Structures are given as structure tokens and as C-alpha cells.
Amino acid sequence: MRAPDRPDLARGAGDTRGALARRSLTGRIWRAIPRGLRQPLGLIASAIGLAWLVICLIGPNIAPFDPLAQDLPRFTPPGDVAFLGTDELGRDLFSRILAGARYTIGLALTLVCMSMLIGATLGLLAGFFGRWVDEAIMRFTDLVLAFPTVILAMVTAAALGASLFNAVIAALVVSWPPYARVVRSIVLGLRGNDFVASGRLLGFSSMRSIRVDILPNVTGPTLVMASLDIGTAALLLSGLSFLGLGAKPPTPEWGSMVSAAVSHFDKWWLGVFPGLAILTVVISFNFIGDALRDAMDPGAEKR
């Protein structure tokens, strides 16, 4: 039976296949979360990551002092009044770290979402259509990957000018290619499967085949990869700010706070506490990504 003779059959089959694929993916994700939390490191990392996300949302509102307010005395060591001490302008370090979470973590999440969207879209198109589309996208991807990540980000940020917005753009330039490569390899493996071929025989258009058959099978690995990249994104943005290519004073961004501490190396608290904040964010999200990857392994459900 030809697909054009029975468009209602093709439509009904496509809707059923799409619903089943979405339910399967959603079920895998919801089943993966409890399995990941059963791991001690995953549980601890999830608690730390959740705490930082809450601070990212409400940090400026719970800060005991104005993070930009200057006062005397300067360079107060950690104590009762200034919990983590004060900096070279008498600003409360604890308040600045709480307020800075919104910049460092918020921008890292934004960067990962944008990188995932751009890279996954290009990878889907390259893997599904092949031929000249694949060649054009992958050769451009290889060109970006040919440059060292940090060096290319630094050059881009320097060319655009020092600001947080330009730092995110510079980090985005070097962050999307891994998603394109991974998604393309997954799509190449799926494209020749029987369920994709049967959908095309039922009359699916290319875009509908991608949406119904390919995308649900790509979303899970892409989300795991994104969870692993949050810490890397936070580290990259903090590194650009540390080099003077990101946040400008007096913005309480963690990388710029560590950079300012270099000039006052004897005041150990100026660099230690922002550095510990960056460390905990990077490690916690890396462990969350590892736990989620292990939990979403199809063989994990049988163990």
C-alpha cells in the first residue's frame, strides 16, 4: 500500500510512534534520576549543585551586605562581622560570592543551553541528510576544533572586547562543536535502522522523521553531555574573567574576584573562597553528569 493513498494511516502511525518515543525517553530520564541519586557521590553532588542553583536565584536577596558597597576597614580577615572577610575596597566577600553565583552559574547554564541547541541542530542536519550538507557542516566543525579551545576563546573575546556578554559569545564559539560531532555520530547509527526506514515509507517528511524517530533517541545522550559541560563552562567563563576578558569591576564575578586577589597574595581569603566556590560548582556538576550518564545506561536497568 502506498503512503499517498492513506495519509490518515501515515499520520496515525507517526503520532503513535512519536508518543511512544517521547514516553520512553521521559520514562528513562525519570527512572535514571533515582538510580543516580542512590550513588553516594551523586547524592552529595546533587545536594551541592541544588544549593548553588538556589543561591544563583536568591543570592543577592540573602546577602548580608550590599556586594558593591565600599567601607572601612579594608582587608578584614574572616571573622564575626565579615564572615569571609573583606577585599581591598572593604566590600564583604561573602556577599560578593553569593551575588556572583548568578553571573558564574547563570551564564554557564546559558552557555551550555546555547551550545547544545546549536551543536545538536547542526549534528542532526549533518547526520540525517549527509552528502554536501554533512561535508560543509563537519569541515567547519573540524576547523573550529583545530584551534586550542582556550586560545580561540581568548582571541575571540579580545577581538570583541572585554565584557561578560562577549565572554559568553567567545565561549559559545568553542563549545558547540563537540555536540555536533556526538549528535552526528548517533544520527548516522540511527538513520539506517528499520524504524526510520519504515517511517519514510509511510510518507514521513525529513523534518517529521527527525522529530519523531531521531530526536527522542538523541535527547538523552545530549542532556547527559550538557550536564557534564556545566562545570567546564563555568570554569571557562571564570578563566576569561580572570584574564581580564570577561567581567569588569565592580561586577562580583568569581573569576574576576580571583584575579583581583593576585595583587594581594598575602591576603589569602581574597582568592581562596571564590576559588573554592568555582571548585565546588565544577566538581558537583561533573559528578552529577557522571551519575546521570551511568544511570541512563540501558544496561543499568538490568543491574
C-alpha positions as CSV (number, residue, x, y, z in Angstrom):
1,M,0.0,0.0,0.0
2,R,1.4,3.4,-1.0
3,A,1.6,6.1,1.6
4,P,-0.2,8.8,-0.5
5,D,-3.3,6.5,-0.8
6,R,-3.7,6.5,3.0
7,P,-2.5,9.8,4.5
8,D,-4.6,9.1,7.6
9,L,-2.7,5.9,8.2
10,A,0.7,7.6,8.0
11,R,-0.5,10.4,10.3
12,G,-1.8,8.0,12.9
13,A,1.2,5.8,12.8
14,G,3.5,8.8,13.1
15,D,1.6,10.2,16.1
16,T,1.7,6.8,17.8
17,R,5.4,6.3,17.2
18,G,6.2,9.8,18.4
19,A,4.1,9.4,21.6
20,L,5.8,6.1,22.4
21,A,9.2,7.6,21.8
22,R,8.5,10.5,24.0
23,R,7.1,8.4,26.8
24,S,10.1,6.0,26.5
25,L,12.6,8.9,26.8
26,T,10.7,10.6,29.6
27,G,10.5,7.3,31.5
28,R,14.2,6.6,31.1
29,I,15.1,10.0,32.4
30,W,12.7,9.8,35.4
31,R,14.0,6.2,36.2
32,A,17.6,7.4,35.8
33,I,17.3,10.1,38.4
34,P,16.6,7.8,41.4
35,R,19.3,5.4,40.3
36,G,21.8,8.3,40.0
37,L,20.9,9.6,43.5
38,R,21.5,6.1,45.0
39,Q,25.2,6.7,44.3
40,P,26.8,8.4,47.3
41,L,28.8,10.8,45.1
42,G,25.8,11.5,43.0
43,L,23.7,12.3,46.1
44,I,26.3,14.6,47.6
45,A,27.0,16.3,44.3
46,S,23.2,16.8,43.6
47,A,22.8,18.4,47.0
48,I,25.7,20.8,46.4
49,G,24.5,21.6,42.9
50,L,21.0,22.2,44.0
51,A,22.2,24.5,46.8
52,W,24.2,26.5,44.3
53,L,21.2,26.8,41.9
54,V,19.1,28.1,44.8
55,I,21.9,30.6,45.7
56,C,22.0,31.6,42.0
57,L,18.3,32.5,42.1
58,I,18.1,34.2,45.5
59,G,21.8,35.0,46.3
60,P,21.6,38.8,46.1
61,N,18.4,38.8,48.3
62,I,20.0,36.8,51.2
63,A,23.4,38.6,51.1
64,P,24.0,40.3,54.5
65,F,25.6,43.3,52.9
66,D,25.5,45.2,49.6
67,P,28.1,43.4,47.4
68,L,29.1,46.7,45.8
69,A,29.2,48.8,49.0
70,Q,32.6,50.1,49.9
71,D,33.5,50.5,53.6
72,L,36.4,50.7,56.1
73,P,38.4,48.9,57.3
74,R,39.9,47.2,54.2
75,F,41.4,43.7,54.1
76,T,39.5,42.5,57.2
77,P,40.2,38.8,57.8
78,P,37.3,36.3,58.2
79,G,35.5,37.0,61.5
80,D,32.2,37.5,63.2
81,V,31.1,40.6,61.2
82,A,32.6,39.8,57.8
83,F,32.1,36.0,57.7
84,L,34.7,35.6,54.8
85,G,36.5,38.9,55.3
86,T,36.6,42.0,53.1
87,D,38.5,42.9,50.0
88,E,40.7,45.8,49.0
89,L,37.7,48.2,49.0
90,G,36.2,47.0,52.2
91,R,33.4,45.0,50.4
92,D,32.0,42.0,52.1
93,L,33.5,38.9,50.4
94,F,30.6,36.5,51.4
95,S,28.0,38.9,49.9
96,R,30.0,39.2,46.7
97,I,30.3,35.4,46.4
98,L,26.5,35.0,46.9
99,A,25.8,37.7,44.3
100,G,28.5,36.3,41.9
101,A,26.8,32.9,41.7
102,R,24.1,34.5,39.5
103,Y,26.8,35.5,37.0
104,T,29.1,32.5,37.0
105,I,26.5,29.7,37.2
106,G,23.7,31.5,35.4
107,L,25.9,32.4,32.4
108,A,27.4,28.8,32.4
109,L,23.8,27.3,32.2
110,T,23.0,29.8,29.4
111,L,26.2,28.9,27.5
112,V,25.5,25.2,27.8
113,C,21.9,25.5,26.6
114,M,23.0,27.6,23.6
115,S,25.9,25.3,22.7
116,M,23.6,22.2,23.0
117,L,21.0,23.8,20.8
118,I,23.4,25.0,18.0
119,G,25.6,21.9,18.1
120,A,22.8,19.4,18.2
121,T,20.9,21.1,15.4
122,L,23.9,21.1,13.1
123,G,24.7,17.5,14.1
124,L,21.2,16.4,13.3
125,L,21.3,18.0,9.9
126,A,24.7,16.7,9.0
127,G,24.0,13.1,10.1
128,F,20.5,12.8,8.6
129,F,21.0,14.5,5.2
130,G,24.6,13.5,4.6
131,R,26.4,14.4,1.3
132,W,27.2,18.0,0.9
133,V,25.4,19.1,4.0
134,D,27.5,16.7,6.1
135,E,30.7,17.8,4.4
136,A,30.0,21.5,4.8
137,I,29.0,21.3,8.5
138,M,31.7,18.8,9.5
139,R,34.5,20.6,7.8
140,F,33.5,23.8,9.5
141,T,33.3,21.9,12.8
142,D,36.8,20.4,12.2
143,L,38.1,23.9,11.5
144,V,36.9,25.2,14.9
145,L,38.2,22.1,16.7
146,A,41.6,22.6,15.1
147,F,42.3,25.5,17.4
148,P,43.0,25.1,21.1
149,T,39.8,25.8,22.9
150,V,41.1,28.4,25.4
151,I,43.3,30.2,22.9
152,L,40.5,30.5,20.4
153,A,38.1,31.8,23.2
154,M,40.7,34.3,24.3
155,V,41.3,35.6,20.8
156,T,37.6,35.9,20.2
157,A,36.9,37.7,23.5
158,A,39.8,40.0,22.9
159,A,38.6,40.9,19.4
160,L,35.0,41.5,20.6
161,G,36.1,43.5,23.7
162,A,36.1,42.7,27.4
163,S,32.6,42.1,28.8
164,L,30.5,39.3,30.2
165,F,28.3,39.2,27.1
166,N,31.3,39.0,24.8
167,A,32.9,36.3,27.0
168,V,29.8,34.2,26.6
169,I,29.9,34.6,22.8
170,A,33.6,33.7,22.8
171,A,32.9,30.6,24.9
172,L,30.0,29.7,22.6
173,V,32.3,29.7,19.5
174,V,34.4,26.9,21.0
175,S,31.7,25.0,22.9
176,W,29.2,23.8,20.2
177,P,31.5,21.6,18.0
178,P,31.5,18.6,20.5
179,Y,27.7,18.5,20.5
180,A,27.7,18.5,16.7
181,R,30.2,15.6,16.5
182,V,28.4,13.4,19.1
183,V,24.9,14.0,17.7
184,R,26.0,13.4,14.1
185,S,27.6,10.0,15.1
186,I,24.3,9.0,16.9
187,V,22.2,10.0,13.9
188,L,24.4,8.1,11.5
189,G,23.8,5.0,13.6
190,L,20.1,5.5,13.7
191,R,19.5,6.6,10.1
192,G,19.8,3.1,8.7
193,N,17.6,1.4,11.3
194,D,14.3,-0.2,10.2
195,F,12.0,2.0,12.3
196,V,13.4,5.1,10.5
197,A,13.1,3.5,7.0
198,S,9.5,2.4,7.8
199,G,8.6,5.9,8.8
200,R,9.9,7.2,5.5
201,L,7.9,4.5,3.6
202,L,4.8,5.7,5.5
203,G,5.3,9.1,3.9
204,F,7.1,11.0,6.7
205,S,8.9,14.2,5.5
206,S,12.5,14.6,6.5
207,M,11.7,17.1,9.3
208,R,9.0,14.8,10.7
209,S,11.3,11.8,10.6
210,I,13.9,13.8,12.5
211,R,11.3,14.9,15.1
212,V,9.5,11.6,15.6
213,D,12.3,8.9,15.1
214,I,15.6,10.6,15.6
215,L,15.2,13.4,18.1
216,P,13.9,11.2,21.0
217,N,16.9,8.9,20.7
218,V,19.4,11.8,20.6
219,T,18.0,13.9,23.5
220,G,19.1,11.6,26.4
221,P,22.8,11.5,25.5
222,T,22.8,15.2,24.7
223,L,21.4,16.1,28.1
224,V,24.0,13.9,29.8
225,M,26.7,15.7,27.8
226,A,25.2,19.0,28.7
227,S,25.2,18.2,32.4
228,L,28.9,17.3,32.2
229,D,29.7,20.6,30.4
230,I,28.1,22.9,33.0
231,G,31.2,22.8,35.2
232,T,33.5,23.2,32.2
233,A,31.5,26.2,31.0
234,A,31.7,27.8,34.5
235,L,35.5,27.2,34.5
236,L,35.9,28.6,31.0
237,L,33.9,31.8,31.8
238,S,35.8,32.3,35.1
239,G,39.1,31.8,33.3
240,L,38.2,34.5,30.7
241,S,37.2,36.9,33.6
242,F,40.5,36.0,35.4
243,L,42.4,37.1,32.3
244,G,40.5,40.4,32.1
245,L,38.5,39.3,29.1
246,G,35.1,38.9,30.9
247,A,33.5,40.7,33.8
248,K,34.6,44.3,34.5
249,P,34.9,45.7,38.0
250,P,32.9,46.1,40.2
251,T,30.8,43.1,38.9
252,P,31.1,40.3,41.6
253,E,32.1,37.5,39.2
254,W,34.1,34.7,40.8
255,G,36.9,34.7,38.1
256,S,37.4,38.5,38.4
257,M,37.5,38.2,42.2
258,V,40.3,35.6,42.0
259,S,42.1,37.9,39.5
260,A,41.9,40.8,41.9
261,A,43.3,38.6,44.7
262,V,46.5,38.1,42.7
263,S,47.7,41.6,43.5
264,H,47.2,40.9,47.3
265,F,48.6,37.4,47.6
266,D,49.3,37.8,51.3
267,K,45.5,38.3,51.9
268,W,44.8,34.6,51.4
269,W,41.0,34.8,51.8
270,L,40.6,37.0,48.8
271,G,41.4,34.2,46.4
272,V,40.7,31.1,48.4
273,F,36.9,31.5,48.9
274,P,36.0,32.4,45.3
275,G,38.3,29.6,44.2
276,L,36.5,27.2,46.4
277,A,33.2,28.3,45.0
278,I,34.4,27.6,41.5
279,L,35.8,24.2,42.6
280,T,32.6,23.0,44.3
281,V,30.5,24.0,41.2
282,V,32.8,22.3,38.8
283,I,33.2,19.1,40.8
284,S,29.5,18.8,41.8
285,F,28.2,19.2,38.2
286,N,30.8,16.8,36.9
287,F,29.7,14.1,39.5
288,I,26.1,14.8,38.6
289,G,26.8,14.3,34.9
290,D,28.8,11.0,35.7
291,A,25.9,9.7,37.8
292,L,23.3,10.6,35.2
293,R,25.4,9.0,32.4
294,D,25.8,5.8,34.4
295,A,22.1,5.7,35.4
296,M,20.9,6.3,31.8
297,D,23.0,3.4,30.5
298,P,20.4,0.9,29.1
299,G,22.2,-1.9,30.9
300,A,21.8,-0.1,34.2
301,E,18.1,-1.1,34.4
302,K,19.0,-4.8,34.4
303,R,21.6,-4.4,37.2
